[in-house]
């Protein structure tokens, strides 16, 4: 207890306003980096002034902290970093002795020329000198890829994308270890179309069509068939099927058949084939009938269907 009371008494002595910020018992007031308002300049060590009424040091411009122990950073790091013993450590995207210089972000990021497997990304260049751009694209199912782009370019085509897939695209600029803030956009690749559309098992009033399924995740297939006179019929086919019959057709008629895939309001390209329904077959049976009166033979045709 006596030891604790002694330490408290020493602290009171050191922190006395008249001692100015800790100047007591061999400890230089204000860490030796300030001056006292009404004492010789040796008090506070010439690095700030000390108000003896309060014991609070008033910093000189190039020093900081309560006891003037720390050297002030240039421009206080411009509010863009933290200061340690006179040196600024800048936040991401900023650099310079006072953190006043930064890498600005790309702007107006857009996508165009989007196909089933590709998308072209473009942006406005940054104004500050940089080393490179970085482009990151992530599909909604979690696949992520990064691509480095030269600093003099402002466009790149992303390859090997998945059909009918949404992608989030981020782009930023880099200079050394510094990065700009990210700019972003979104795009959805086109749905790939069905392939190998075939018409087989053709009868007088039906045509069975088949196709290879699409790679994209879809809601349905849609199929239409058009007569020579322009009349069109349309039907929906479930997404997990790749064959369907068209029934109730006219015999001996040519049909143009189209099929495409749909996801929401998005549609794939259409593919088509042609088929002609069969005609009704007519058989001719010749019957010989003898005329009993004349003795002659005549032919009497009979039709079968």
C-alpha positions in Angstrom: 0.0 0.0 0.0 2.8 2.4 0.9 4.5 1.7 -2.5 1.2 2.4 -4.3 0.7 5.7 -2.5 4.3 6.7 -3.3 3.7 5.9 -7.1 0.5 8.0 -7.1 2.3 10.9 -5.4 5.0 10.7 -8.0 2.4 10.8 -10.8 0.7 13.8 -9.3 4.1 15.5 -9.2 4.9 14.6 -12.8 1.4 15.6 -14.1 1.2 18.9 -12.1 0.2 21.7 -14.4 3.1 23.8 -13.1 5.4 21.0 -14.3 4.0 21.3 -17.8 3.2 18.0 -19.4 5.4 15.7 -17.3 8.5 17.8 -16.7 9.7 16.7 -13.2 12.4 14.8 -11.5 14.7 14.7 -14.5 11.9 14.1 -17.0 12.1 16.9 -19.6 8.8 18.8 -19.8 6.8 18.0 -23.0 9.5 15.3 -23.9 11.9 18.2 -24.5 10.0 19.3 -27.6 8.2 22.5 -26.5 8.4 25.9 -24.8 6.7 27.3 -21.7 4.7 30.4 -22.1 6.2 32.1 -19.1 9.4 30.1 -18.6 12.7 29.9 -20.5 12.6 28.2 -23.9 14.3 25.1 -22.5 11.0 24.0 -21.1 9.1 21.7 -23.6 12.4 21.5 -25.4 11.6 24.2 -28.0 9.1 22.0 -29.9 5.9 23.5 -28.5 4.7 26.0 -25.9 3.3 25.0 -22.5 0.4 26.7 -20.8 1.4 26.6 -17.1 -2.1 27.3 -16.0 -3.3 23.9 -17.4 0.0 22.1 -18.0 -1.1 21.3 -21.5 1.5 21.6 -24.3 0.7 23.5 -27.4 2.4 21.7 -30.3 4.7 23.3 -32.7 3.7 22.5 -36.3 6.1 19.6 -36.9 5.3 17.7 -33.7 2.3 16.0 -32.2 1.0 13.7 -29.3 0.4 14.8 -25.8 4.0 15.0 -24.8 5.4 16.1 -28.2 7.2 12.8 -28.5 6.0 12.1 -32.1 7.0 13.9 -35.2 4.1 15.1 -37.3 3.6 13.5 -40.7 3.5 15.6 -43.9 0.0 17.2 -44.1 -1.2 14.8 -41.4 -1.3 12.2 -44.3 -4.1 14.3 -45.8 -6.6 12.3 -43.8 -5.9 9.3 -46.1 -3.7 7.2 -43.9 -2.1 6.9 -40.5 1.1 8.4 -39.2 3.9 6.6 -37.5 7.0 8.5 -36.4 6.7 11.0 -39.1 5.9 8.6 -41.9 2.6 8.2 -43.6 1.0 4.8 -44.3 -1.6 5.4 -46.9 -5.0 3.7 -47.4 -5.5 1.6 -50.5 -5.5 3.5 -53.8 -3.4 6.4 -52.4 0.3 7.1 -52.3 2.8 10.0 -51.9 4.6 11.4 -48.8 1.3 12.9 -47.6 -1.1 10.3 -49.1 -2.4 13.0 -51.3 -1.8 11.1 -54.5 -4.1 8.3 -55.6 -5.1 6.0 -58.3 -8.5 7.0 -59.7 -11.0 4.4 -60.7 -12.0 3.4 -64.3 -15.4 4.7 -65.2 -18.3 3.9 -67.6 -17.7 0.1 -67.5 -19.9 -1.5 -70.2 -20.3 -4.9 -71.9 -21.3 -5.4 -75.5 -20.9 -8.0 -78.3 -22.2 -10.6 -75.9 -22.6 -14.1 -77.3 -23.1 -17.6 -75.8 -19.4 -17.9 -74.8 -17.9 -14.3 -75.0 -18.4 -10.8 -73.8 -16.5 -7.6 -74.6 -15.8 -5.3 -71.7 -14.8 -1.6 -72.2 -14.1 1.3 -69.8 -12.8 4.9 -69.7 -9.1 5.0 -68.8 -7.9 6.5 -65.5 -6.1 9.9 -65.5 -3.1 9.0 -63.3 -0.2 6.9 -64.6 -0.7 3.2 -63.7 1.0 -0.1 -64.2 -2.0 -2.2 -65.2 -5.7 -2.8 -65.1 -7.1 -5.9 -63.5 -10.4 -7.5 -64.6 -12.2 -10.0 -62.4 -15.4 -11.8 -63.6 -17.5 -14.1 -61.4 -20.4 -16.3 -62.5 -23.4 -16.7 -60.3 -22.4 -20.3 -59.7 -19.2 -19.1 -58.1 -16.4 -19.5 -60.8 -14.0 -16.5 -60.7 -11.2 -15.5 -63.0 -8.7 -12.6 -63.0 -7.1 -11.1 -66.1 -4.4 -8.5 -66.3 -4.8 -5.8 -69.0 -2.1 -3.4 -70.2 -2.3 0.2 -69.0 -2.7 1.5 -72.5 -5.8 -0.7 -73.2 -9.4 0.0 -72.2 -11.1 -3.1 -73.7 -10.9 -6.9 -73.3 -13.0 -9.8 -74.6 -13.8 -12.5 -72.0 -13.7 -16.0 -73.5 -14.9 -19.4 -72.6 -18.0 -18.1 -70.8 -21.0 -20.4 -70.0 -24.1 -19.9 -72.1 -27.1 -18.3 -70.4 -25.0 -17.4 -67.3 -25.0 -14.1 -65.4 -21.5 -12.6 -64.7 -20.5 -9.9 -62.3 -17.4 -8.0 -63.7 -15.1 -5.8 -61.6 -12.2 -3.7 -62.9 -9.6 -1.6 -61.1 -6.3 0.1 -61.8 -3.0 -0.7 -60.1 0.2 1.2 -59.5 2.8 -0.8 -57.6 1.0 -2.0 -54.5 -1.7 0.7 -54.8 -5.2 -0.1 -56.1 -8.0 2.1 -57.2 -11.5 1.5 -56.1 -13.3 -1.2 -58.1 -15.9 -0.3 -60.8 -18.3 -3.0 -61.8 -21.0 -4.1 -64.3 -23.1 -7.2 -65.0 -23.9 -9.2 -68.1 -25.8 -12.3 -69.1 -24.5 -14.5 -71.9 -26.8 -15.7 -74.7 -28.5 -19.1 -74.5 -27.0 -21.5 -76.9 -29.4 -23.0 -79.4 -30.5 -26.6 -79.9 -28.5 -28.5 -82.5 -29.0 -31.5 -84.9 -32.7 -30.9 -85.4 -34.1 -33.9 -87.2 -37.5 -35.0 -88.5 -38.2 -38.7 -88.7 -41.1 -41.1 -88.3 -43.1 -39.1 -90.8 -46.6 -40.4 -91.6 -49.6 -38.9 -93.3 -50.5 -36.7 -90.3 -47.6 -36.8 -87.9 -43.9 -35.8 -87.8 -41.6 -36.7 -84.9 -38.8 -34.2 -84.4 -35.6 -34.6 -82.2 -32.7 -32.4 -81.2 -29.6 -32.1 -79.0 -30.3 -30.3 -75.8 -28.7 -26.9 -75.0 -25.9 -26.4 -72.4 -27.5 -23.5 -70.7 -30.0 -23.7 -67.8 -33.4 -23.0 -69.4 -37.1 -22.9 -68.6 -38.5 -24.6 -71.8 -38.2 -25.3 -75.5 -40.6 -23.7 -77.9 -41.4 -25.3 -81.3 -43.4 -23.9 -84.2 -44.3 -25.3 -87.6 -45.4 -23.3 -90.6 -47.4 -24.4 -93.6 -46.7 -23.2 -97.1 -49.7 -20.8 -96.9 -48.1 -19.1 -93.9 -50.3 -20.6 -91.2 -48.3 -21.3 -88.0 -48.8 -23.5 -85.0 -46.7 -23.3 -81.8 -46.2 -25.7 -79.0 -44.1 -25.7 -75.7 -41.8 -28.6 -74.8 -40.5 -29.4 -71.3 -36.8 -28.5 -70.8 -35.7 -32.0 -70.0 -37.1 -33.4 -73.3 -35.4 -33.5 -76.7 -38.0 -35.3 -78.8 -41.7 -34.5 -79.5 -44.4 -35.6 -82.1 -46.4 -33.1 -84.2 -49.8 -34.5 -84.7 -52.9 -33.6 -86.7 -51.0 -32.5 -89.7 -52.3 -32.4 -93.3 -51.3 -35.2 -95.6 -48.9 -34.5 -98.4 -48.0 -31.1 -97.0 -44.6 -29.5 -96.6 -43.8 -28.1 -93.1 -41.0 -25.8 -91.9 -40.2 -26.6 -88.3 -38.5 -24.2 -85.9 -37.2 -24.8 -82.4 -35.5 -22.5 -79.8 -34.8 -22.4 -76.1 -36.2 -19.9 -73.5 -35.2 -18.7 -70.1 -37.4 -16.0 -68.8 -37.7 -13.5 -71.6 -34.4 -14.5 -73.1 -34.4 -16.7 -76.2 -31.8 -18.6 -78.1 -31.3 -18.5 -81.8 -33.8 -20.5 -83.8 -32.9 -23.6 -85.8 -35.1 -25.2 -88.5 -35.7 -28.2 -90.6 -38.3 -29.2 -93.3 -40.5 -32.2 -93.6 -43.3 -33.4 -95.9 -46.1 -35.5 -94.6 -47.0 -38.7 -96.5 -50.0 -38.9 -98.9 -52.9 -41.2 -98.5 -52.3 -44.3 -100.7 -55.0 -45.4 -103.1 -55.2 -48.9 -104.5 -56.9 -49.9 -107.8 -58.5 -53.4 -108.0 -59.6 -54.6 -111.4 -62.7 -56.8 -111.4 -63.7 -58.9 -114.4 -67.4 -59.2 -114.9 -68.9 -61.3 -117.7 -72.0 -60.0 -119.4 -74.2 -63.0 -119.4 -76.2 -61.8 -122.3 -73.5 -60.8 -124.7 -70.8 -63.1 -123.4 -68.3 -60.3 -123.3 -66.0 -59.4 -120.4 -65.8 -55.8 -119.0 -63.6 -54.3 -116.3 -65.2 -52.8 -113.2 -62.7 -50.7 -111.1 -62.8 -50.7 -107.3 -60.9 -48.2 -105.0 -59.3 -49.0 -101.7 -57.8 -46.7 -99.2 
